[in-house]
């Protein structure tokens, strides 16, 4: 496949990290991204060049383009952490060369050549060759959320207890963790913001699903925590909700924050 010298991409406007955090909602792309044409990158010795078929958008992407992620932006470079596409060129190492012509799920990592472009660069060892039966829609979301779910569930298992708490229970990441937990006999306690989300999460295997907007939320949570004794709290929200949950949890509990959907202050009460 002939590779052009130039490509279209959504390019980062900002550089480094922001000084003014603005929460997790993307009101518009214009302050953070601009469409442009740039040279197609050349992969390094252990890398591959991928013609992108489809790219995903995760909360981590939103945090990144706004300068609120744990990885600095590089102004003028394409955004996008993962996607799916065909490997069209590679570096000189044997394994990258073996991927040429294959359709792969990929993560761009810290290459600074993101997936929101015609072409992206990824390390060959984080590319997953796909069967023909795997849709692009599934391949484009095969790495960030699934691997995060596995890593977080490992933390839960290391703690030893069967019950644990999660906010943002209706997110794709939490659904994956619920499925993993259900398969191994664990008891997820999850919070949501709407009653119509409860039945679906229980059918996936959540032991308890609590609506954080319900007037009796804190009382209901207190009863569940007393009965289940969870010591791991996986939190994507922070703010007053997370503070209230952690305050109810048993002593020596562990609060793992991986997102900040609520920009309000997060208060940790003195013991």
C-alpha positions as CSV (number, residue, x, y, z in Angstrom):
1,X,0.0,0.0,0.0
2,X,1.4,3.4,-1.0
3,X,1.8,5.8,1.9
4,X,1.2,9.5,1.1
5,X,3.6,12.1,2.4
6,X,0.9,14.2,4.1
7,X,-2.2,13.3,6.2
8,X,-5.2,15.0,7.8
9,X,-5.4,15.0,11.6
10,X,-7.0,16.6,14.6
11,X,-4.1,18.5,16.2
12,X,-3.6,19.6,19.8
13,X,-3.8,23.3,20.4
14,X,-2.4,23.3,23.9
15,X,1.0,22.3,25.2
16,X,1.9,20.5,28.4
17,X,-0.7,20.8,31.2
18,X,-3.5,23.3,31.8
19,X,-3.4,25.8,34.6
20,X,-7.2,26.1,34.7
21,X,-8.9,22.6,35.1
22,X,-12.4,22.6,33.7
23,X,-13.9,19.2,34.5
24,X,-14.6,16.3,32.3
25,X,-17.3,17.6,29.9
26,X,-16.2,18.5,26.4
27,X,-18.3,21.5,25.5
28,X,-16.6,22.0,22.2
29,X,-13.4,20.9,20.4
30,X,-12.3,24.3,19.2
31,X,-10.4,25.4,22.3
32,X,-8.4,22.1,22.3
33,X,-8.2,20.7,18.8
34,X,-7.9,22.1,15.3
35,X,-8.0,20.2,12.0
36,X,-4.9,20.3,9.9
37,X,-2.5,18.6,7.4
38,X,0.9,17.4,8.6
39,X,3.5,15.0,7.4
40,X,2.9,11.3,7.8
41,X,5.3,10.1,10.5
42,X,8.0,7.5,10.1
43,X,8.0,4.6,12.6
44,X,11.0,3.9,14.8
45,X,12.8,0.6,14.9
46,X,10.2,-1.0,17.3
47,X,7.2,0.8,15.9
48,X,4.6,0.4,13.2
49,X,2.7,2.9,11.0
50,X,-1.0,2.3,10.9
51,X,-3.6,3.5,8.4
52,X,-6.4,4.3,10.9
53,X,-9.8,2.7,10.1
54,X,-11.6,3.9,13.3
55,X,-10.5,5.6,16.6
56,X,-12.3,5.6,19.9
57,X,-13.0,8.5,22.3
58,X,-12.6,7.7,26.0
59,X,-12.8,10.0,29.1
60,X,-9.0,9.8,29.2
61,X,-8.8,11.3,25.7
62,X,-11.0,14.2,26.9
63,X,-8.8,14.8,30.0
64,X,-5.7,14.6,27.8
65,X,-6.8,17.2,25.2
66,X,-7.8,19.5,28.0
67,X,-4.4,19.2,29.6
68,X,-5.8,17.4,32.7
69,X,-4.3,13.9,32.1
70,X,-1.1,12.5,33.5
71,X,0.7,12.8,30.2
72,X,1.7,16.2,28.8
73,X,0.3,17.4,25.4
74,X,2.6,18.2,22.5
75,X,1.2,21.1,20.6
76,X,0.6,20.5,16.9
77,X,0.6,16.7,17.3
78,X,-2.5,14.4,16.7
79,X,-4.6,13.4,19.7
80,X,-6.2,10.0,20.3
81,X,-5.0,7.1,22.5
82,X,-6.3,4.0,20.7
83,X,-7.9,2.8,17.5
84,X,-7.9,0.1,14.8
85,X,-6.3,0.0,11.4
86,X,-4.0,-1.7,8.9
87,X,-0.2,-1.7,9.4
88,X,1.3,-0.2,6.3
89,X,5.0,0.3,7.4
90,X,7.3,-0.6,10.2
91,X,10.7,-0.2,11.8
92,X,13.5,-2.6,11.2
93,X,12.9,-5.0,14.0
94,X,11.5,-8.4,13.0
95,X,8.3,-8.3,15.0
96,X,7.1,-4.9,13.6
97,X,7.9,-6.1,10.1
98,X,5.7,-9.2,10.7
99,X,2.7,-7.0,11.3
100,X,2.7,-5.3,7.9
101,X,-0.6,-5.9,6.1
102,X,-2.4,-7.0,9.3
103,X,-5.4,-5.3,10.9
104,X,-4.6,-4.5,14.5
105,X,-6.0,-2.9,17.6
106,X,-3.4,-0.4,18.8
107,X,-2.6,2.1,21.6
108,X,-0.5,5.1,20.7
109,X,1.0,5.4,24.2
110,X,3.5,8.3,24.4
111,X,4.4,8.2,20.7
112,X,2.8,11.7,20.2
113,X,1.2,10.3,17.0
114,X,-2.4,9.8,18.1
115,X,-5.2,7.9,16.5
116,X,-7.3,10.9,15.5
117,X,-5.6,11.1,12.2
118,X,-5.3,9.3,8.8
119,X,-2.2,7.5,10.1
120,X,-0.9,6.7,13.6
121,X,2.3,5.3,15.1
122,X,2.3,2.7,17.9
123,X,4.8,0.3,19.5
124,X,4.5,-3.0,17.8
125,X,4.3,-4.9,21.1
126,X,1.1,-3.0,22.1
127,X,-0.7,-3.9,18.8
128,X,-3.2,-6.8,18.8
129,X,-3.7,-8.6,15.4
130,X,-7.4,-9.1,14.9
131,X,-9.5,-11.9,13.5
132,X,-11.7,-11.1,10.5
133,X,-14.8,-11.6,12.7
134,X,-13.8,-8.7,15.0
135,X,-15.6,-5.5,14.0
136,X,-13.7,-2.3,13.7
137,X,-16.0,-0.8,16.4
138,X,-14.9,-3.5,18.9
139,X,-11.2,-3.4,17.8
140,X,-11.0,0.3,18.3
141,X,-12.0,-0.1,22.0
142,X,-10.0,-3.2,22.8
143,X,-7.2,-1.8,24.8
144,X,-7.7,1.2,27.1
145,X,-10.9,0.1,28.9
146,X,-10.3,-3.7,29.0
147,X,-6.7,-3.5,30.3
148,X,-7.7,-0.8,32.8
149,X,-10.5,-3.1,34.0
150,X,-8.2,-6.0,34.4
151,X,-5.6,-3.9,36.3
152,X,-8.2,-2.5,38.7
153,X,-9.8,-5.8,39.3
154,X,-6.3,-7.2,40.2
155,X,-6.1,-4.5,42.9
156,X,-9.5,-5.6,44.2
157,X,-8.4,-9.3,44.3
158,X,-5.1,-8.4,46.1
159,X,-7.1,-6.8,48.9
160,X,-8.7,-10.1,49.7
161,X,-12.3,-9.0,50.4
162,X,-15.1,-9.9,48.1
163,X,-17.0,-6.6,48.1
164,X,-15.8,-3.3,46.7
165,X,-17.3,0.1,45.7
166,X,-17.4,1.9,42.3
167,X,-18.8,5.2,41.2
168,X,-19.9,5.9,37.7
169,X,-21.3,2.4,37.6
170,X,-23.0,2.8,34.2
171,X,-19.7,3.5,32.4
172,X,-18.2,1.0,30.0
173,X,-15.2,0.5,32.3
174,X,-17.3,-0.3,35.3
175,X,-19.5,-2.7,33.3
176,X,-16.3,-4.6,32.3
177,X,-15.2,-4.7,36.0
178,X,-18.6,-5.9,37.1
179,X,-18.4,-8.7,34.5
180,X,-15.0,-9.8,35.7
181,X,-16.1,-9.6,39.4
182,X,-19.2,-11.6,38.7
183,X,-17.2,-14.4,37.1
184,X,-15.0,-14.8,40.1
185,X,-17.6,-14.5,42.9
186,X,-17.0,-10.8,43.9
187,X,-19.7,-8.4,45.0
188,X,-19.5,-5.0,43.3
189,X,-21.4,-2.1,45.0
190,X,-21.9,0.6,42.4
191,X,-23.5,4.0,42.3
192,X,-25.5,5.5,39.4
193,X,-27.5,8.7,38.8
194,X,-30.7,7.2,37.3
195,X,-33.0,4.4,38.4
196,X,-33.3,3.1,34.8
197,X,-29.6,2.1,35.0
198,X,-30.1,-0.2,38.0
199,X,-31.6,-3.3,36.4
200,X,-29.0,-3.6,33.6
201,X,-26.1,-3.4,36.1
202,X,-27.7,-6.0,38.4
203,X,-28.1,-8.3,35.4
204,X,-24.3,-8.0,34.7
205,X,-23.6,-9.1,38.2
206,X,-23.5,-6.0,40.5
207,X,-24.5,-7.0,44.0
208,X,-25.9,-3.6,44.9
209,X,-26.7,-0.6,42.7
210,X,-27.5,2.6,44.5
211,X,-28.9,5.8,43.0
212,X,-26.8,8.7,44.3
213,X,-29.7,11.1,43.7
214,X,-32.1,9.2,45.9
215,X,-33.0,10.9,49.1
216,X,-32.1,7.9,51.2
217,X,-28.8,7.2,49.3
218,X,-26.5,7.7,52.3
219,X,-28.6,5.6,54.6
220,X,-28.9,2.8,52.0
221,X,-25.1,3.0,51.4
222,X,-24.4,2.8,55.1
223,X,-26.5,-0.4,55.4
224,X,-24.8,-2.0,52.4
225,X,-21.3,-1.1,53.7
226,X,-22.1,-2.4,57.1
227,X,-23.2,-5.7,55.7
228,X,-20.5,-6.1,53.0
229,X,-17.5,-4.4,54.6
230,X,-15.8,-3.3,51.3
231,X,-12.3,-1.9,51.6
232,X,-11.5,-0.9,48.0
233,X,-13.2,2.2,46.5
234,X,-12.7,2.7,42.7
235,X,-13.7,6.3,42.0
236,X,-14.1,8.1,38.7
237,X,-16.1,11.0,40.2
238,X,-14.4,12.6,43.2
239,X,-16.2,15.7,44.7
240,X,-18.8,15.6,47.6
241,X,-20.2,12.2,46.5
242,X,-16.9,10.4,46.7
243,X,-16.1,12.1,50.0
244,X,-19.4,10.9,51.5
245,X,-18.8,7.4,50.3
246,X,-15.3,7.1,51.7
247,X,-16.4,8.6,55.0
248,X,-18.9,5.7,55.3
249,X,-16.4,2.9,54.4
250,X,-14.5,0.9,57.1
251,X,-11.2,1.8,58.6
252,X,-8.1,1.0,56.5
253,X,-10.1,1.3,53.3
254,X,-8.3,2.3,50.1
255,X,-9.6,5.1,47.8
256,X,-8.3,4.8,44.2
257,X,-9.1,7.8,42.1
258,X,-8.8,7.4,38.3
259,X,-11.1,10.2,37.1
260,X,-12.6,13.5,38.1
261,X,-16.1,13.8,36.6
262,X,-17.1,16.3,39.4
263,X,-14.8,19.4,39.5
264,X,-16.1,20.4,42.9
265,X,-13.7,20.1,45.9
266,X,-13.1,16.7,47.3
267,X,-12.9,16.9,51.1
268,X,-11.2,14.1,53.2
269,X,-12.6,14.3,56.7
270,X,-10.1,14.1,59.5
271,X,-10.2,10.7,61.3
